[in-house]
């Protein structure tokens, strides 16, 4: 935390207004562990988290993975980002459909999402054709279109 705050102070002392600091730990350690490293709301511009649908629980997976994080940090009134997420082929379409339905209604402070598309050391997270179609359908909805 001290290192983060030190860097934040340097940016502000030199007047770097073209920088946004995004705090984005993984959710796998749980909210309590994350809190140990939170530098404080005044030191972050965005609050993020990384997490994956590792249990193939369908449309409910997003809430299971990110719900506790969102509940813990939404009160800071900062924009929130999913810095990295994904699902393996068996559950990709259901997971993305869950994202599409839950983000606008249950998680309105999440303003950005990065979908991970690559093989990984703990599984194959490559986007399948049906997964890509579900992601395209989600991205084409009015909620996800660019807003001024």
N, CA, C and O of each residue as an XYZ file, in Angstrom:
592
protein
N       0.820     -1.189      0.000
C       0.000      0.000      0.000
C       0.863      1.252      0.000
O       0.572      2.205     -0.722
N       1.897      1.260      0.783
C       2.747      2.448      0.876
C       3.391      2.767     -0.472
O       3.495      3.935     -0.846
N       3.825      1.737     -1.202
C       4.439      1.966     -2.512
C       3.421      2.566     -3.484
O       3.733      3.498     -4.226
N       2.206      2.026     -3.473
C       1.143      2.546     -4.337
C       0.886      4.022     -4.017
O       0.825      4.856     -4.920
N       0.739      4.334     -2.741
C       0.465      5.708     -2.326
C       1.620      6.632     -2.693
O       1.402      7.788     -3.054
N       2.840      6.129     -2.601
C       4.011      6.916     -2.981
C       3.976      7.259     -4.472
O       4.225      8.400     -4.861
N       3.665      6.268     -5.293
C       3.580      6.510     -6.746
C       2.455      7.486     -7.052
O       2.622      8.387     -7.873
N       1.309      7.316     -6.399
C       0.185      8.233     -6.590
C       0.611      9.660     -6.252
O       0.303     10.597     -6.987
N       1.314      9.817     -5.147
C       1.785     11.143     -4.732
C       2.734     11.753     -5.757
O       2.650     12.948     -6.040
N       3.634     10.950     -6.316
C       4.551     11.456     -7.346
C       3.771     11.951     -8.554
O       4.027     13.051     -9.045
N       2.825     11.158     -9.038
C       2.025     11.576    -10.189
C       1.329     12.906     -9.924
O       1.301     13.779    -10.792
N       0.778     13.058     -8.750
C       0.054     14.281     -8.433
C       0.983     15.468     -8.194
O       0.630     16.602     -8.517
N       2.154     15.222     -7.638
C       3.117     16.297     -7.415
C       3.644     16.875     -8.725
O       3.906     18.074     -8.817
N       3.800     16.024     -9.736
C       4.317     16.508    -11.021
C       3.199     16.936    -11.972
O       3.465     17.352    -13.099
N       1.952     16.833    -11.518
C       0.816     17.287    -12.326
C       0.453     16.377    -13.484
O      -0.045     16.845    -14.508
N       0.696     15.088    -13.336
C       0.365     14.126    -14.398
C      -1.140     13.894    -14.397
O      -1.649     13.052    -13.657
N      -1.841     14.643    -15.227
C      -3.306     14.542    -15.275
C      -3.788     13.547    -16.325
O      -4.989     13.302    -16.436
N      -2.875     12.977    -17.090
C      -3.249     12.017    -18.127
C      -3.054     10.575    -17.680
O      -2.879      9.686    -18.513
N      -3.083     10.336    -16.377
C      -2.862      9.014    -15.812
C      -4.062      8.634    -14.947
O      -4.557      9.445    -14.165
N      -4.516      7.409    -15.095
C      -5.552      6.874    -14.209
C      -4.972      5.630    -13.550
O      -4.452      4.747    -14.231
N      -5.061      5.563    -12.235
C      -4.543      4.402    -11.513
C      -5.679      3.424    -11.244
O      -6.696      3.767    -10.641
N      -5.473      2.187    -11.715
C      -6.473      1.132    -11.600
C      -5.938      0.069    -10.648
O      -4.949     -0.599    -10.948
N      -6.588     -0.082     -9.513
C      -6.233     -1.133     -8.555
C      -7.031     -2.359     -8.949
O      -8.261     -2.315     -8.966
N      -6.343     -3.472     -9.272
C      -7.044     -4.614     -9.859
C      -6.428     -5.945     -9.419
O      -5.685     -6.558    -10.186
N      -6.724     -6.399     -8.201
C      -6.231     -7.710     -7.753
C      -7.125     -8.838     -8.253
O      -8.195     -8.594     -8.811
N      -6.683    -10.059     -8.052
C      -7.505    -11.228     -8.348
C      -8.467    -11.500     -7.209
O      -8.140    -11.267     -6.045
N      -9.655    -11.992     -7.540
C     -10.663    -12.280     -6.517
C     -10.467    -13.629     -5.845
O     -11.125    -13.921     -4.847
N      -9.579    -14.451     -6.373
C      -9.470    -15.826     -5.864
C      -9.042    -15.896     -4.403
O      -9.353    -16.878     -3.728
N      -8.342    -14.891     -3.894
C      -7.930    -14.902     -2.501
C      -9.008    -14.442     -1.540
O      -8.858    -14.570     -0.325
N     -10.094    -13.907     -2.079
C     -11.192    -13.438     -1.251
C     -11.078    -11.958     -0.899
O     -10.012    -11.351     -1.005
N     -12.186    -11.412     -0.487
C     -12.284     -9.985     -0.201
C     -11.397     -9.586      0.977
O     -10.806     -8.506      0.962
N     -11.299    -10.418      1.972
C     -10.484    -10.085      3.147
C      -9.015     -9.932      2.760
O      -8.342     -9.003      3.206
N      -8.529    -10.840      1.939
C      -7.132    -10.751      1.492
C      -6.931     -9.527      0.610
O      -5.914     -8.843      0.724
N      -7.883     -9.243     -0.265
C      -7.779     -8.073     -1.131
C      -7.664     -6.801     -0.303
O      -6.873     -5.913     -0.623
N      -8.449     -6.715      0.754
C      -8.493     -5.510      1.582
C      -7.132     -5.184      2.178
O      -6.836     -4.017      2.435
N      -6.314     -6.180      2.399
C      -4.975     -5.951      2.949
C      -4.106     -5.102      2.024
O      -3.146     -4.474      2.471
N      -4.445     -5.086      0.734
C      -3.627     -4.399     -0.255
C      -4.308     -3.168     -0.853
O      -3.742     -2.507     -1.723
N      -5.499     -2.862     -0.397
C      -6.217     -1.706     -0.943
C      -5.557     -0.421     -0.457
O      -5.470     -0.198      0.750
N      -5.091      0.425     -1.369
C      -4.370      1.630     -0.945
C      -5.277      2.744     -0.423
O      -4.793      3.732      0.129
N      -6.569      2.591     -0.593
C      -7.526      3.612     -0.168
C      -8.173      4.276     -1.372
O      -7.530      4.472     -2.403
N      -9.430      4.616     -1.238
C     -10.191      5.164     -2.361
C      -9.597      6.462     -2.899
O      -9.712      6.737     -4.093
N      -8.978      7.248     -2.063
C      -8.413      8.504     -2.542
C      -7.161      8.290     -3.394
O      -6.684      9.226     -4.036
N      -6.626      7.071     -3.405
C      -5.423      6.763     -4.174
C      -5.692      5.955     -5.441
O      -4.746      5.561     -6.123
N      -6.933      5.705     -5.764
C      -7.260      4.958     -6.984
C      -8.308      5.716     -7.787
O      -9.163      6.409     -7.234
N      -8.220      5.566     -9.106
C      -9.226      6.156     -9.984
C     -10.284      5.129    -10.368
O     -11.453      5.470    -10.546
N      -9.875      3.884    -10.495
C     -10.751      2.764    -10.818
C     -10.483      1.644     -9.824
O      -9.358      1.475     -9.354
N     -11.517      0.886     -9.509
C     -11.365     -0.303     -8.673
C     -11.705     -1.510     -9.545
O     -12.795     -1.594    -10.111
N     -10.767     -2.433     -9.644
C     -10.968     -3.574    -10.518
C     -10.754     -4.898     -9.820
O     -10.381     -4.959     -8.649
N     -10.998     -5.953    -10.568
C     -10.740     -7.306    -10.100
C     -10.622     -8.236    -11.300
O     -11.219     -8.000    -12.350
N      -9.848     -9.288    -11.124
C      -9.713    -10.348    -12.117
C     -10.318    -11.615    -11.531
O     -10.133    -11.907    -10.350
N     -11.035    -12.363    -12.350
C     -11.599    -13.621    -11.884
C     -12.157    -14.420    -13.043
O     -12.492    -13.866    -14.090
N     -12.253    -15.720    -12.852
C     -12.667    -16.644    -13.910
C     -13.762    -17.585    -13.447
O     -13.900    -17.875    -12.259
N     -14.535    -18.055    -14.411
C     -15.537    -19.087    -14.163
C     -14.813    -20.432    -14.175
O     -14.770    -21.107    -15.204
N     -14.256    -20.811    -13.055
C     -13.484    -22.052    -12.965
C     -14.350    -23.265    -12.639
O     -13.905    -24.403    -12.792
N     -15.580    -23.030    -12.192
C     -16.435    -24.142    -11.753
C     -17.547    -24.460    -12.738
O     -18.355    -25.352    -12.480
N     -17.608    -23.750    -13.864
C     -18.619    -23.997    -14.894
C     -20.030    -24.005    -14.313
O     -20.767    -24.979    -14.466
N     -20.398    -22.914    -13.646
C     -21.711    -22.836    -13.013
C     -22.708    -22.000    -13.816
O     -23.713    -21.543    -13.271
N     -22.442    -21.804    -15.083
C     -23.416    -21.164    -15.972
C     -23.612    -19.685    -15.738
O     -22.677    -18.963    -15.391
N     -24.843    -19.244    -15.932
C     -25.131    -17.817    -15.862
C     -24.932    -17.252    -14.463
O     -24.751    -16.042    -14.321
N     -24.959    -18.078    -13.432
C     -24.751    -17.608    -12.054
C     -23.277    -17.426    -11.714
O     -22.957    -16.875    -10.660
N     -22.378    -17.873    -12.575
C     -20.948    -17.862    -12.267
C     -20.423    -16.459    -12.000
O     -19.631    -16.266    -11.077
N     -20.848    -15.474    -12.789
C     -20.310    -14.121    -12.600
C     -20.597    -13.607    -11.196
O     -19.707    -13.064    -10.542
N     -21.815    -13.771    -10.733
C     -22.165    -13.317     -9.382
C     -21.394    -14.079     -8.322
O     -20.998    -13.505     -7.307
N     -21.178    -15.361     -8.546
C     -20.420    -16.154     -7.582
C     -18.966    -15.687     -7.510
O     -18.378    -15.634     -6.430
N     -18.397    -15.355     -8.652
C     -16.992    -14.951     -8.706
C     -16.805    -13.510     -8.231
O     -15.907    -13.233     -7.435
N     -17.647    -12.588     -8.713
C     -17.415    -11.169     -8.472
C     -18.359    -10.506     -7.468
O     -18.108     -9.374     -7.054
N     -19.424    -11.173     -7.073
C     -20.396    -10.568     -6.162
C     -19.802    -10.052     -4.861
O     -20.059     -8.906     -4.495
N     -19.008    -10.863     -4.141
C     -18.429    -10.374     -2.883
C     -17.508     -9.159     -3.084
O     -17.530     -8.223     -2.285
N     -16.712     -9.180     -4.140
C     -15.842     -8.038     -4.461
C     -16.675     -6.786     -4.720
O     -16.381     -5.717     -4.186
N     -17.707     -6.924     -5.537
C     -18.548     -5.774     -5.861
C     -19.193     -5.206     -4.599
O     -19.197     -3.992     -4.396
N     -19.725     -6.063     -3.769
C     -20.356     -5.610     -2.523
C     -19.369     -4.874     -1.626
O     -19.731     -3.898     -0.969
N     -18.140     -5.333     -1.599
C     -17.133     -4.723     -0.732
C     -16.643     -3.370     -1.236
O     -16.279     -2.511     -0.433
N     -16.629     -3.164     -2.561
C     -15.987     -1.965     -3.103
C     -16.915     -1.001     -3.834
O     -16.492      0.113     -4.144
N     -18.133     -1.369     -4.118
C     -19.050     -0.461     -4.824
C     -19.346      0.791     -4.015
O     -19.623      1.839     -4.598
N     -19.298      0.717     -2.711
C     -19.583      1.858     -1.853
C     -18.589      2.990     -1.971
O     -18.849      4.086     -1.475
N     -17.452      2.757     -2.618
C     -16.457      3.813     -2.787
C     -16.811      4.778     -3.913
O     -16.121      5.779     -4.103
N     -17.868      4.495     -4.658
C     -18.347      5.370     -5.732
C     -17.257      5.672     -6.762
O     -17.143      6.799     -7.245
N     -16.477      4.677     -7.085
C     -15.464      4.763     -8.142
C     -15.935      3.893     -9.297
O     -16.645      2.910     -9.083
N     -15.545      4.244    -10.527
C     -15.858      3.312    -11.612
C     -15.124      2.000    -11.356
O     -14.025      1.977    -10.804
N     -15.760      0.915    -11.772
C     -15.209     -0.413    -11.527
C     -14.952     -1.111    -12.866
O     -15.647     -0.875    -13.854
N     -13.940     -1.972    -12.869
C     -13.550     -2.684    -14.081
C     -13.291     -4.154    -13.756
O     -12.708     -4.487    -12.724
N     -13.731     -5.005    -14.644
C     -13.310     -6.402    -14.612
C     -12.097     -6.438    -15.531
O     -12.226     -6.397    -16.754
N     -10.918     -6.513    -14.924
C      -9.682     -6.410    -15.687
C      -9.351     -7.665    -16.476
O      -8.572     -7.623    -17.428
N      -9.943     -8.775    -16.078
C      -9.686    -10.034    -16.757
C     -10.725    -11.043    -16.293
O     -10.896    -11.261    -15.094
N     -11.414    -11.652    -17.239
C     -12.356    -12.718    -16.922
C     -12.494    -13.632    -18.119
O     -12.094    -13.284    -19.230
N     -13.054    -14.790    -17.890
C     -13.268    -15.730    -18.972
C     -13.872    -17.021    -18.452
O     -13.996    -17.242    -17.248
N     -14.240    -17.859    -19.397
C     -14.784    -19.182    -19.090
C     -14.245    -20.163    -20.124
O     -13.917    -19.781    -21.248
N     -14.160    -21.415    -19.737
C     -13.724    -22.430    -20.685
C     -14.891    -22.813    -21.595
O     -16.040    -22.469    -21.319
N     -14.594    -23.514    -22.661
C     -15.564    -23.794    -23.721
C     -16.882    -24.360    -23.212
O     -17.944    -23.975    -23.702
N     -16.837    -25.259    -22.245
C     -18.034    -25.941    -21.766
C     -19.070    -24.961    -21.202
O     -20.262    -25.268    -21.193
N     -18.640    -23.809    -20.740
C     -19.537    -22.880    -20.060
C     -19.511    -21.458    -20.621
O     -20.155    -20.561    -20.077
N     -18.778    -21.257    -21.691
C     -18.564    -19.914    -22.211
C     -19.841    -19.158    -22.545
O     -20.025    -18.026    -22.097
N     -20.699    -19.753    -23.305
C     -21.911    -19.061    -23.745
C     -22.781    -18.690    -22.543
O     -23.247    -17.554    -22.444
N     -23.000    -19.627    -21.642
C     -23.818    -19.343    -20.455
C     -23.183    -18.246    -19.602
O     -23.884    -17.371    -19.095
N     -21.865    -18.289    -19.442
C     -21.169    -17.275    -18.645
C     -21.335    -15.886    -19.268
O     -21.645    -14.922    -18.569
N     -21.131    -15.792    -20.558
C     -21.255    -14.498    -21.239
C     -22.698    -14.013    -21.207
O     -22.941    -12.819    -21.031
N     -23.652    -14.913    -21.373
C     -25.058    -14.508    -21.267
C     -25.375    -14.012    -19.859
O     -26.169    -13.086    -19.693
N     -24.769    -14.612    -18.858
C     -24.923    -14.131    -17.487
C     -24.359    -12.736    -17.321
O     -24.964    -11.889    -16.664
N     -23.200    -12.494    -17.914
C     -22.608    -11.149    -17.900
C     -23.571    -10.136    -18.513
O     -23.833     -9.077    -17.943
N     -24.084    -10.484    -19.675
C     -24.959     -9.567    -20.409
C     -26.206     -9.203    -19.619
O     -26.668     -8.064    -19.677
N     -26.750    -10.159    -18.884
C     -27.975     -9.859    -18.136
C     -27.700     -9.219    -16.780
O     -28.495     -8.399    -16.321
N     -26.591     -9.575    -16.127
C     -26.337     -9.082    -14.769
C     -25.624     -7.738    -14.698
O     -25.906     -6.951    -13.794
N     -24.715     -7.452    -15.616
C     -23.970     -6.196    -15.512
C     -24.880     -4.968    -15.489
O     -24.705     -4.117    -14.617
N     -25.836     -4.837    -16.399
C     -26.659     -3.617    -16.400
C     -27.569     -3.480    -15.180
O     -27.881     -2.363    -14.768
N     -27.992     -4.583    -14.607
C     -28.988     -4.506    -13.540
C     -28.417     -4.660    -12.142
O     -28.815     -3.941    -11.226
N     -27.497     -5.580    -11.971
C     -26.972     -5.900    -10.647
C     -25.650     -5.204    -10.347
O     -25.328     -4.960     -9.184
N     -24.888     -4.884    -11.375
C     -23.542     -4.332    -11.197
C     -23.348     -3.045    -12.003
O     -22.455     -2.989    -12.848
N     -24.153     -2.020    -11.767
C     -24.099     -0.824    -12.613
C     -22.809     -0.013    -12.506
O     -22.538      0.797    -13.393
N     -22.012     -0.193    -11.470
C     -20.758      0.559    -11.370
C     -19.641     -0.050    -12.206
O     -18.596      0.577    -12.384
N     -19.839     -1.251    -12.719
C     -18.830     -1.844    -13.600
C     -18.975     -1.164    -14.956
O     -19.984     -1.316    -15.645
N     -17.952     -0.418    -15.317
C     -17.982      0.394    -16.533
C     -17.104     -0.171    -17.644
O     -17.136      0.326    -18.770
N     -16.321     -1.206    -17.339
C     -15.440     -1.794    -18.345
C     -15.204     -3.260    -18.007
O     -15.251     -3.667    -16.846
N     -14.950     -4.038    -19.050
C     -14.729     -5.465    -18.889
C     -13.759     -5.929    -19.964
O     -13.902     -5.576    -21.135
N     -12.778     -6.717    -19.566
C     -11.829     -7.303    -20.510
C     -12.032     -8.811    -20.478
O     -11.913     -9.436    -19.424
N     -12.336     -9.390    -21.624
C     -12.539    -10.827    -21.709
C     -11.233    -11.476    -22.148
O     -10.686    -11.127    -23.194
N     -10.733    -12.419    -21.353
C      -9.467    -13.099    -21.616
C      -9.676    -14.176    -22.668
O     -10.583    -15.000    -22.547
N      -8.852    -14.172    -23.683
C      -8.991    -15.105    -24.797
C      -7.626    -15.704    -25.137
O      -6.941    -15.234    -26.045
N      -7.245    -16.735    -24.405
C      -5.957    -17.376    -24.668
C      -5.871    -18.671    -23.872
O      -6.581    -18.853    -22.883
N      -5.002    -19.559    -24.310
C      -4.765    -20.730    -23.468
C      -4.014    -20.279    -22.220
O      -3.214    -19.345    -22.274
N      -4.271    -20.931    -21.119
C      -3.601    -20.574    -19.878
C      -3.020    -21.793    -19.196
O      -3.220    -22.922    -19.644
N      -2.313    -21.565    -18.128
C      -1.690    -22.678    -17.411
C      -2.709    -23.494    -16.624
O      -2.454    -24.648    -16.279
N      -3.861    -22.897    -16.341
C      -4.881    -23.627    -15.569
C      -6.107    -23.965    -16.408
O      -7.202    -24.144    -15.874
N      -5.923    -24.051    -17.704
C      -7.036    -24.411    -18.580
C      -6.980    -23.657    -19.889
O      -6.172    -22.746    -20.066
N      -7.851    -24.051    -20.808
C      -7.923    -23.391    -22.103
C      -9.047    -22.367    -22.052
O     -10.218    -22.732    -21.947
N      -8.701    -21.104    -22.125
C      -9.648    -20.005    -22.011
C      -9.912    -19.369    -23.382
O     -10.470    -18.275    -23.464
N      -9.509    -20.057    -24.451
C      -9.685    -19.531    -25.796
C     -11.166    -19.373    -26.120
O     -11.972    -20.261    -25.844
N     -11.505    -18.259    -26.695
C     -12.886    -17.974    -27.060
C     -13.305    -18.870    -28.229
O     -12.651    -18.881    -29.272
N     -14.381    -19.609    -28.052
C     -14.916    -20.478    -29.107
C     -15.800    -19.649    -30.031
O     -16.116    -18.501    -29.720
N     -16.201    -20.219    -31.160
C     -17.099    -19.508    -32.076
C     -18.431    -19.165    -31.399
O     -18.883    -18.026    -31.514
N     -19.077    -20.107    -30.696
C     -20.307    -19.741    -29.991
C     -20.060    -18.697    -28.889
O     -20.899    -17.825    -28.662
N     -18.919    -18.785    -28.213
C     -18.573    -17.800    -27.194
C     -18.381    -16.426    -27.804
O     -18.831    -15.424    -27.248
N     -17.707    -16.377    -28.954
C     -17.497    -15.101    -29.650
C     -18.829    -14.507    -30.093
O     -19.021    -13.294    -30.021
N     -19.738    -15.345    -30.546
C     -21.063    -14.864    -30.948
C     -21.822    -14.306    -29.745
O     -22.482    -13.272    -29.854
N     -21.732    -14.978    -28.606
C     -22.398    -14.485    -27.392
C     -21.781    -13.166    -26.944
O     -22.496    -12.263    -26.510
N     -20.462    -13.048    -27.046
C     -19.780    -11.807    -26.682
C     -20.170    -10.676    -27.637
O     -20.373     -9.542    -27.204
N     -20.275    -10.979    -28.923
C     -20.702     -9.967    -29.901
C     -22.131     -9.519    -29.632
O     -22.443     -8.333    -29.737
N     -22.998    -10.460    -29.287
C     -24.387    -10.102    -28.969
C     -24.434     -9.209    -27.735
O     -25.194     -8.241    -27.697
N     -23.626     -9.530    -26.726
C     -23.583     -8.705    -25.524
C     -23.077     -7.310    -25.870
O     -23.668     -6.317    -25.446
N     -22.015     -7.225    -26.619
C     -21.414     -5.937    -26.958
C     -22.323     -5.073    -27.824
O     -22.194     -3.849    -27.820
N     -23.232     -5.685    -28.561
C     -24.099     -4.916    -29.452
C     -25.338     -4.373    -28.743
O     -26.093     -3.601    -29.336
N     -25.561     -4.760    -27.490
C     -26.734     -4.236    -26.789
C     -26.501     -2.766    -26.460
O     -25.359     -2.318    -26.360
N     -27.577     -2.029    -26.294
C     -27.469     -0.591    -26.056
C     -26.717     -0.267    -24.766
O     -26.067      0.776    -24.689
N     -26.785     -1.116    -23.772
C     -26.071     -0.855    -22.514
C     -24.569     -0.805    -22.723
O     -23.886     -0.012    -22.076
N     -24.044     -1.628    -23.604
C     -22.612     -1.731    -23.799
C     -22.083     -0.835    -24.914
O     -20.887     -0.860    -25.203
N     -22.947     -0.045    -25.543
C     -22.446      0.849    -26.578
C     -21.763      2.039    -25.911
O     -22.072      2.390    -24.772
N     -20.847      2.643    -26.623
C     -20.105      3.785    -26.079
C     -21.059      4.922    -25.764
O     -21.947      5.263    -26.545
N     -20.839      5.497    -24.585
C     -21.659      6.628    -24.171
C     -20.758      7.822    -23.916
O     -19.610      7.676    -23.497
N     -21.285      8.975    -24.168
C     -20.507     10.202    -23.916
C     -20.522     10.553    -22.452
O     -19.923     11.551    -22.050
